[in-house]
Amino acid sequence: MTDNVLSSVIEFDEDLNNVEAPKPLPMGLYDAVVQSVEPMMSKSERLMAKVTFSVSADQYPADYTDGNPNGTTLTQYIFLDNSQRSKFALKRFCQAIGAPLSNSVDITTWVGLPARIEVINEPWEGNLQARIKRVVA
């Protein structure tokens, strides 16, 4: 049996002092796929779904070179409580991704559904980050 001991010294191809933040996915509309959905509670104890979308690298603009070659993942949170506002937002979201509508929703059925997302760039902790503004039909 071989001991797989990892070194405590990690070597990089450049000095970390010279590393700059990568550019975020440029603003625009992208075709995406629902990669995962996770039910959770918000800080205010409201039921919501954490929806992760995957944008494949072939969707990147030709001049965008900072993107992950395996694609970009972006997350959106959808409230699932029984308020009129949340139910209407959920209806619009389900219509945009082509999910069925009724008086009950199985969020696991969203995985694999195609979506069109509008991406914006916003500052977060001093750097621009790509964020989903909305899912469009």
C-alpha positions as CSV (number, residue, x, y, z in Angstrom):
1,M,0.0,0.0,0.0
2,T,1.4,3.4,-1.0
3,D,1.2,6.4,1.2
4,N,-0.4,9.3,-0.7
5,V,1.1,12.2,1.3
6,L,0.3,15.6,-0.1
7,S,3.0,18.2,0.1
8,S,2.4,21.3,2.2
9,V,4.1,23.4,-0.4
10,I,2.0,24.3,-3.4
11,E,3.7,25.6,-6.6
12,F,1.9,27.9,-9.1
13,D,2.8,29.0,-12.6
14,E,3.0,32.7,-11.4
15,D,3.6,34.7,-8.3
16,L,0.3,35.2,-6.4
17,N,1.2,38.8,-5.9
18,N,0.6,39.4,-9.6
19,V,-2.7,37.6,-10.0
20,E,-5.7,39.7,-10.9
21,A,-9.4,38.8,-10.5
22,P,-10.8,37.0,-13.6
23,K,-13.4,38.9,-15.6
24,P,-16.9,37.7,-15.0
25,L,-19.2,36.2,-17.6
26,P,-20.2,39.2,-19.7
27,M,-23.6,40.7,-19.4
28,G,-26.2,39.3,-21.9
29,L,-28.6,36.5,-22.6
30,Y,-27.4,32.9,-22.4
31,D,-28.9,29.5,-23.0
32,A,-28.5,27.5,-19.8
33,V,-29.6,24.2,-18.2
34,V,-30.9,23.7,-14.6
35,Q,-28.0,21.7,-13.1
36,S,-29.3,21.3,-9.6
37,V,-32.1,22.4,-7.2
38,E,-31.9,22.3,-3.4
39,P,-34.7,23.2,-1.0
40,M,-33.6,25.4,1.9
41,M,-34.7,28.0,4.4
42,S,-33.9,31.7,4.1
43,K,-32.4,33.6,7.0
44,S,-36.0,34.9,7.6
45,E,-37.3,31.3,7.7
46,R,-39.0,31.3,4.3
47,L,-38.9,28.2,2.2
48,M,-36.9,28.7,-1.0
49,A,-35.1,26.7,-3.7
50,K,-31.4,27.2,-4.6
51,V,-31.4,26.7,-8.4
52,T,-28.0,26.3,-10.0
53,F,-27.8,26.9,-13.8
54,S,-25.0,25.8,-16.1
55,V,-23.9,27.9,-19.1
56,S,-21.7,25.9,-21.4
57,A,-18.5,27.3,-22.6
58,D,-19.7,27.4,-26.2
59,Q,-22.1,30.1,-25.1
60,Y,-19.2,32.5,-24.2
61,P,-18.7,35.5,-26.4
62,A,-15.6,35.1,-28.7
63,D,-13.6,37.7,-26.9
64,Y,-14.3,36.2,-23.4
65,T,-11.1,34.3,-22.4
66,D,-11.4,34.3,-18.6
67,G,-14.3,31.7,-18.4
68,N,-14.0,28.2,-17.1
69,P,-13.5,25.9,-20.2
70,N,-16.0,23.5,-18.6
71,G,-18.7,26.2,-18.4
72,T,-20.0,28.6,-15.8
73,T,-22.4,27.9,-13.0
74,L,-24.7,30.6,-11.7
75,T,-27.2,30.4,-8.8
76,Q,-30.7,31.9,-8.3
77,Y,-32.9,31.6,-5.3
78,I,-36.7,31.2,-5.7
79,F,-39.0,31.7,-2.8
80,L,-41.5,28.8,-2.4
81,D,-43.7,30.1,0.4
82,N,-47.5,30.5,0.0
83,S,-47.6,34.3,-0.4
84,Q,-49.3,35.7,-3.5
85,R,-46.0,37.4,-4.5
86,S,-44.0,34.2,-4.2
87,K,-46.5,32.1,-6.0
88,F,-46.7,34.6,-8.9
89,A,-42.9,34.7,-9.1
90,L,-42.8,30.9,-9.0
91,K,-45.4,30.7,-11.8
92,R,-43.3,33.0,-14.0
93,F,-40.1,31.0,-13.3
94,C,-41.8,27.7,-14.0
95,Q,-43.2,29.1,-17.3
96,A,-39.7,30.3,-18.3
97,I,-38.1,26.9,-17.8
98,G,-41.1,24.9,-19.1
99,A,-41.9,23.2,-15.8
100,P,-45.5,22.0,-15.2
101,L,-47.8,24.1,-13.1
102,S,-50.5,22.9,-10.7
103,N,-51.2,23.3,-7.0
104,S,-48.1,21.3,-6.1
105,V,-44.6,21.6,-7.5
106,D,-41.8,18.9,-7.4
107,I,-38.7,21.0,-7.7
108,T,-36.5,18.0,-8.5
109,T,-38.2,17.8,-11.9
110,W,-36.6,21.1,-12.8
111,V,-33.1,19.5,-13.2
112,G,-32.1,19.2,-16.8
113,L,-34.7,21.8,-18.1
114,P,-33.4,24.4,-20.5
115,A,-33.5,28.1,-19.6
116,R,-32.6,31.4,-21.0
117,I,-31.0,33.6,-18.4
118,E,-30.1,37.3,-18.4
119,V,-26.7,37.8,-16.8
120,I,-25.6,41.1,-15.2
121,N,-22.3,42.1,-13.5
122,E,-22.4,43.5,-10.0
123,P,-19.7,44.3,-7.5
124,W,-19.2,41.9,-4.6
125,E,-16.4,42.1,-2.2
126,G,-14.5,44.6,-4.4
127,N,-14.8,42.5,-7.6
128,L,-17.4,42.3,-10.4
129,Q,-19.4,39.0,-10.3
130,A,-21.8,37.6,-12.8
131,R,-25.3,37.3,-11.5
132,I,-28.7,36.1,-12.9
133,K,-31.0,39.1,-13.2
134,R,-33.9,37.0,-14.4
135,V,-34.9,33.8,-16.2
136,V,-36.7,34.7,-19.4
137,A,-39.3,32.7,-21.4
